[in-house]
């Protein structure tokens, strides 16, 4: 059996199963299931998956992946939990604090793999406090100390359920000029921004406008040159989308209608959304009607959504792919073009451009006059 007939056979099989196939379309070129636009290598206590292990987990299923830690450290306070060592923010009342060393850890992990493997990874800077006017100095310093590594900043959080109120120090806000400086610098250096901000408060009533929506839109409109990916489309575990009587017109638009209006608005074309986190998949697959309407939205604006897992230090490939397969029914309702754009194409477009622009910025801004290596 020739390679062509086997590829056609596999392609036929995948089409019958309406699932994208790793080796389907082009026998020559590996067809990955997705690029992961939202991946945490380490957790809230800076422990995680070894980078070489992660590349094996990516294997022939995940083509490219962002690479970042979590910029917050969960304190293990003996007075609070005794010998119990918390590894997650829900496991202790002790505070969280910003942990900048995560960027050096990610940079060294990236540098420890081969150039071919590096081409599959897009490290992101997260170790800064978005309420600090000096945050951009940290970002600039990381780029200059580790040239040739990073493609963007984030995921960093402004309003995040259960987390923001636990962070020691000033609470981050959408109107803080420190955040404006960060987005301006990202535009200057060409850094892609992955931005976590809940669109609403926890357990919000569906008949009110989401509490952070207007501030977020104002912020985005003030930074038209910054490529911004709004993580999880602004949803959370207890930050629910307004879905009741989905798509029937009500006083307040549903979450999907809010997204559609933002996607339509000419002043927001630099804003993208990632659909990462199994909590988001939970909402999108909560009924056949919502699945159909989610597919319609993704199809119509397929150039503006990126798939991501939001996995944190997965143990194996099954764990890494689980979130992706929660979307199987929705992806099967998309055209191949729209599906490919959301799974891989948009990622490559945004991050390839960032790589070129950030390298150019590093070359033009070497540390202390020494040219970037
Ligand atoms: Zn995340």
Boltz pocket constraint, residues with backbone or C-beta under 6 A from the ligand:
constraints:
  - pocket:
      binder: B
      contacts: [[A, 38], [A, 40], [A, 155], [A, 231], [A, 310]]
      max_distance: 6.0
